[in-house]
Amino acid sequence: MRRVPALVTAVCAAVALLATGCTAEEGPPPIRVGLLTALSGTQQAPGSDIRQGFLLYLETHGNKLGGREVELFTADEGENASTSVPAAEKLVQQEEVEVLAGTISSGASGGVAEVATRARIPFVGANGRPKIEDTTWVWHTSFLTEDFGASLGRYMAEEIDGPVYVLGQEFVGAYEGMRGFLRAFRAAGGVLANPDGKPTLTPMSTKDYRPYLDAVTATGAKAVYGWYVAKQGVDFLKQYPTSAAAGLPLYGSGATEGTKALPAIGDAAIGVRSAFHYAPNLDNPANRAFVAAWDTKHPGVVPSGLAVSAYDAGAVLDRAIAAAGPTAGPAEINRAIAELGKIDSPRGEWEFGPKTHTPVQKWYLREVRRDGRSLSNAVIQDLVTLGG
């Protein structure tokens, strides 16, 4: 049941003493939004991008979505589904939120999707996720995790003159991303340099990646594709130039050299190429406005793709709530999301795929370059349009 603002209730009660009812015009009721992201742990840094991107949309739109004031409730998703699901359940059951947004962990997104589906409220995720069976109440403004790798697979098969060595972390997001990469890479005739024909997996506890990288040179590899995120991604990229593989071109997942990680990696990241759905130097009106607003709020900090996905989650909810009407509930808002069509975004125009409820969007080849005193991912060329 939607709560009635306390002030409105008090005013109506007082007026009722003198008249037959509250006749004053009331504005639309506020919309209760639950934002779930990592506020602690190893995913805290990228989690803050989601929080900041979503907040930026609210701040630049008068703290309203669809003309309704926003009551925002933020919860810490923690490290995985064991913490994210209870946090989502608390937002739904105790705070009575009408929509859920956010999540940084691809492994945790499935559990949050189940919570939203049981509660029959829209969940608008802002990071990658695996495929799920029932997407009725589930939408993501980012990508399927497989697309992360698939976007670069064909390009590397065609551009690299020889076999490619693939390695990555032992966690669900890396599995999904490398599977997508291998599917597209092999379909285009690409050959792995790994001796067993499978990607090399490194434990999450790994701190020294040089033994793994030193072994690459004996395989005849002509390039390396690495899938690493968070602290592991920083360590991997910082150690690459001091390994025996340093002379080989390095391609990342897009998350490996994410914007939050670049200051910690430093010049070791220069020249690393990746595929992603966003880069700060994209030249379109929506991106120019977004970058200007971001720079005002976070001067000297380069905006990331995660921040854009979260910003777009706000845009999706804004348009859907407006289309659903001033007193619409979760079911009406969810139907409106399905009917939105094209979304004008800093990444370029995109729309939800009818099956996956993830964006049909363009992917870009990026290269880490120095931009003044900062490091940034600059778009080199368009790669492919994925989604469906």
Protein Blocks (a to p, Z undefined) as FASTA:
>chain_A
ZZddfklmmmmmmmmmmmmbdfbdcddddddddddddfedjklmmmmmmmmmmmmmmmmn
oopgehiacddddddebjblmlmmmmmmmmmmmnopabdeejjblklmmmmmmmmmmnop
acddfbdcdddfblmlgccfkbcfklmmmmmmmmmmmmpgcdddddddddfklmmmmmmm
mmmmmmnopacfbfnlpacdddfklmblklmmmmmmmnopabdcdddehjllmmmmmmmm
mmmklmpccddehlmmgmklmmmnmmmlgopacddfbdfkbccfklmmmmmmmmmmmghi
acdfklmmmmmmmmmmmmmmmmnopkbcfklmmmmmmmnmpaddfkbpcdddfklopacd
dddddddddehjbccdddfbdfbdcdZZ
